[in-house]
Amino acid sequence: MNRAQLCHCCGDYYCTKCMGSNLCIKEFGYDTPVATCLPCAIILSDSETFTGVPEVITRETKRDQGFGDVVVAEEVPPSGRFSQPAATDDISSQSGGQDSRRESKKKSRQSSATEEESGASAGASDALSARRMKEREDLEMMGWGGGVNNGEEWYLVDASWLRQWKKFTKMGSRDQPPGPVSNHRLLLKDGRPAPGLQPDLHYRGINEKAWTYFFTVYGGGPALSCPALDIYSYKPPKDQKESQTLKSKARKN
């Protein structure tokens, strides 16, 4: 069967071959041509045969006018005159409004999430900035880079770790804090200093207060206390088990 089409005059559905011309039906508000079935098109066009207004055109009127053999398309839901197009427009309008509201809510949630993430990021950045300043000021008050007093020992720190800490605490830095103090990299398995180590390049000397501060904040180790600024003056613990325990703890941290 051909596709059913709506007659805008009588409101019935017809197959394509039973549709007539497109006509203006001003009585129904159609100022431009709309689809009409063949019987309605003939009745509306023949003023001598039919003199009533279009609203009285029904199936009975068509049979009275000799159009009883026109076949109405089957399997089409019943519909009142112009009710279905109006309902379709309403549904389309409502659907469009719902889509618009959903999209608006989605954008609002995304905007809120972005603002929360931005706020959290800004808060974390402020906290790190405050931490950088505090650590710099604390170490400066301890005179960590000014040497040691007579009779005090040097505490050696892995130079690569210290460089990372300086980058972290530098004004305007975006680096993250360094991990635990990595002094174990300066030692052999038996706890003795590795060969070929040079001051400044491989290790740096700080006072006891500065070492205690680093160890309290970052952990790691082990503590390398020496009577001189020379890692080869370091004497590992006599107890080999104690030395291995210190190294194991440093690696875990």
C-alpha positions as CSV (number, residue, x, y, z in Angstrom):
1,M,0.0,0.0,0.0
2,N,1.2,3.5,-0.7
3,R,2.0,5.7,2.3
4,A,-1.1,7.3,4.0
5,Q,-1.4,11.0,3.9
6,L,-3.6,13.4,5.9
7,C,-6.3,15.5,4.3
8,H,-6.3,18.9,5.9
9,C,-9.9,19.4,5.1
10,C,-11.8,16.3,6.4
11,G,-9.0,14.9,8.7
12,D,-9.0,11.4,7.2
13,Y,-6.0,9.6,5.9
14,Y,-5.7,8.4,2.2
15,C,-3.2,6.6,0.0
16,T,-1.2,8.7,-2.4
17,K,-3.4,7.9,-5.4
18,C,-6.5,9.1,-3.6
19,M,-5.1,12.5,-2.7
20,G,-6.2,15.5,-4.7
21,S,-4.6,18.9,-5.3
22,N,-3.1,21.2,-2.7
23,L,-5.6,24.0,-1.9
24,C,-5.9,27.0,0.3
25,I,-8.6,26.5,2.9
26,K,-8.9,30.0,4.5
27,E,-11.8,28.9,6.6
28,F,-9.4,26.6,8.5
29,G,-6.6,29.2,8.6
30,Y,-4.6,27.8,5.7
31,D,-3.5,30.8,3.6
32,T,-1.1,28.6,1.7
33,P,-1.9,25.4,-0.2
34,V,-2.2,22.2,1.9
35,A,-2.8,18.6,1.0
36,T,-6.5,17.6,0.5
37,C,-8.0,14.3,-0.6
38,L,-9.5,13.9,-4.1
39,P,-13.1,14.1,-3.0
40,C,-12.5,17.3,-0.9
41,A,-10.5,18.9,-3.6
42,I,-13.4,18.3,-6.1
43,I,-16.1,19.5,-3.7
44,L,-14.1,22.6,-2.7
45,S,-13.4,23.5,-6.3
46,D,-16.9,22.9,-7.6
47,S,-19.0,25.8,-6.2
48,E,-22.1,24.8,-8.3
49,T,-22.1,21.3,-6.8
50,F,-21.3,22.2,-3.2
51,T,-22.1,25.6,-1.6
52,G,-21.5,24.8,2.1
53,V,-18.4,25.7,4.2
54,P,-15.6,23.2,4.3
55,E,-16.2,22.1,7.9
56,V,-19.4,20.2,6.9
57,I,-17.4,18.0,4.4
58,T,-17.6,14.4,5.9
59,R,-17.6,10.9,4.6
60,E,-21.4,11.1,4.4
61,T,-21.2,14.3,2.3
62,K,-18.7,12.6,0.0
63,R,-21.0,9.7,-0.5
64,D,-23.9,12.0,-1.2
65,Q,-21.8,13.8,-3.8
66,G,-21.0,10.4,-5.5
67,F,-17.6,9.7,-4.0
68,G,-18.6,6.5,-2.2
69,D,-16.0,4.4,-3.9
70,V,-13.0,6.4,-2.6
71,V,-10.8,4.1,-0.4
72,V,-9.6,5.4,2.9
73,A,-6.1,4.2,3.8
74,E,-6.1,1.3,6.3
75,E,-4.1,0.7,9.5
76,V,-3.9,4.5,10.3
77,P,-4.8,5.6,13.8
78,P,-8.1,7.6,13.9
79,S,-7.5,11.3,14.2
80,G,-9.7,14.4,14.6
81,R,-9.3,17.3,12.3
82,F,-5.9,18.9,12.7
83,S,-5.4,17.4,16.2
84,Q,-2.5,15.2,15.3
85,P,-0.2,17.9,13.8
86,A,-0.9,20.2,16.8
87,A,0.0,17.4,19.2
88,T,3.2,16.6,17.3
89,D,4.2,20.3,17.5
90,D,3.5,20.3,21.3
91,I,5.5,17.2,21.9
92,S,8.4,18.5,19.8
93,S,8.3,21.8,21.7
94,Q,8.2,20.0,25.0
95,S,11.0,17.7,24.0
96,G,13.1,20.6,22.9
97,G,12.5,22.4,26.1
98,Q,13.4,19.4,28.2
99,D,16.6,18.9,26.2
100,S,17.5,22.6,26.7
101,R,16.9,22.3,30.4
102,R,18.9,19.1,30.7
103,E,21.8,20.7,28.8
104,S,21.6,23.8,31.0
105,K,21.8,21.7,34.2
106,K,24.7,19.7,32.7
107,K,26.6,22.8,32.0
108,S,25.8,24.1,35.4
109,R,27.2,20.9,37.1
110,Q,30.3,21.0,34.9
111,S,30.9,24.7,35.8
112,S,30.4,23.9,39.5
113,A,32.8,21.0,39.3
114,T,35.4,23.1,37.5
115,E,35.1,25.8,40.1
116,E,35.5,23.3,42.9
117,E,38.6,21.8,41.3
118,S,40.0,25.2,40.7
119,G,39.3,26.2,44.3
120,A,40.9,23.0,45.6
121,S,44.0,23.5,43.3
122,A,44.3,27.1,44.5
123,G,44.1,25.9,48.1
124,A,46.8,23.3,47.6
125,S,49.0,25.8,45.9
126,D,48.6,28.3,48.7
127,A,49.5,25.6,51.2
128,L,52.6,24.6,49.4
129,S,53.7,28.3,49.0
130,A,53.3,28.8,52.8
131,R,55.3,25.6,53.4
132,R,58.1,26.7,51.1
133,M,58.4,30.0,52.9
134,K,58.3,28.4,56.4
135,E,61.0,25.9,55.6
136,R,63.3,28.5,54.1
137,E,62.9,30.8,57.1
138,D,63.3,27.9,59.6
139,L,66.6,26.8,58.0
140,E,67.9,30.3,57.7
141,M,67.3,30.9,61.4
142,M,69.3,27.7,62.1
143,G,72.2,29.0,60.1
144,W,72.2,25.7,58.2
145,G,74.7,26.8,55.5
146,G,77.1,28.7,57.8
147,G,79.3,25.8,59.1
148,V,79.5,24.4,62.6
149,N,81.0,25.6,65.9
150,N,84.2,24.2,67.3
151,G,83.7,20.7,68.7
152,E,80.5,20.1,66.8
153,E,80.2,17.5,64.1
154,W,79.1,17.9,60.5
155,Y,76.0,16.1,59.2
156,L,76.4,15.2,55.6
157,V,73.4,15.1,53.2
158,D,73.1,13.7,49.7
159,A,73.7,16.6,47.3
160,S,71.2,15.5,44.7
161,W,68.4,15.4,47.4
162,L,69.5,18.8,48.7
163,R,69.3,20.3,45.2
164,Q,65.7,19.0,44.9
165,W,64.8,20.6,48.2
166,K,66.3,23.9,47.1
167,K,64.2,23.7,43.8
168,F,61.1,23.0,45.9
169,T,61.6,25.9,48.3
170,K,62.7,28.4,45.6
171,M,60.4,31.5,45.4
172,G,57.7,30.9,42.8
173,S,58.5,27.2,42.4
174,R,55.9,24.7,41.3
175,D,57.9,21.6,42.2
176,Q,56.6,19.1,44.6
177,P,58.4,18.4,47.9
178,P,61.3,15.9,47.7
179,G,61.0,12.5,49.2
180,P,62.9,11.1,52.2
181,V,66.5,12.1,52.6
182,S,68.5,9.7,50.4
183,N,71.8,9.4,52.2
184,H,71.9,5.6,51.6
185,R,73.0,6.3,48.1
186,L,76.3,7.5,49.5
187,L,77.1,4.2,51.2
188,L,78.1,0.7,50.2
189,K,76.2,-2.4,51.4
190,D,78.5,-2.7,54.4
191,G,77.8,0.9,55.5
192,R,81.1,2.4,54.4
193,P,81.2,5.5,52.1
194,A,81.2,4.7,48.4
195,P,84.5,5.4,46.6
196,G,85.1,8.6,44.6
197,L,82.6,10.9,46.4
198,Q,83.4,14.6,46.4
199,P,82.0,17.4,48.6
200,D,79.4,19.7,46.9
201,L,79.2,17.4,44.0
202,H,78.0,14.3,45.9
203,Y,77.3,15.5,49.4
204,R,76.9,18.7,51.4
205,G,77.6,19.5,55.1
206,I,75.0,21.0,57.5
207,N,74.8,21.5,61.2
208,E,73.0,19.2,63.7
209,K,70.0,21.5,64.0
210,A,69.4,21.6,60.3
211,W,69.8,17.8,60.0
212,T,67.3,17.2,62.8
213,Y,64.9,19.5,61.0
214,F,65.2,17.7,57.6
215,F,64.9,14.3,59.3
216,T,61.8,15.4,61.3
217,V,60.1,16.8,58.2
218,Y,61.2,14.3,55.5
219,G,62.5,11.2,57.2
220,G,65.0,9.0,55.4
221,G,68.7,8.9,56.4
222,P,70.8,7.4,57.7
223,A,72.5,10.2,59.7
224,L,76.1,10.7,58.6
225,S,77.9,12.6,61.3
226,C,81.6,13.4,60.8
227,P,84.2,15.3,62.7
228,A,85.3,17.0,59.4
229,L,83.6,18.0,56.2
230,D,84.8,14.8,54.6
231,I,82.6,11.7,54.1
232,Y,85.6,9.4,54.5
233,S,85.9,10.6,58.1
234,Y,82.6,8.9,58.7
235,K,82.8,5.8,60.9
236,P,79.9,3.4,60.3
237,P,78.4,1.7,63.3
238,K,80.5,-1.2,64.6
239,D,77.4,-3.4,64.9
240,Q,76.9,-4.6,61.3
241,K,73.3,-5.5,62.0
242,E,72.6,-2.0,63.2
243,S,74.1,-0.6,60.0
244,Q,72.0,-2.9,57.9
245,T,68.9,-1.9,59.8
246,L,69.5,1.8,59.3
247,K,70.0,1.3,55.5
248,S,66.9,-0.9,55.3
249,K,64.8,1.8,57.0
250,A,66.2,4.5,54.7
251,R,65.3,2.5,51.6
252,K,61.8,1.8,52.8
253,N,61.2,5.5,53.5
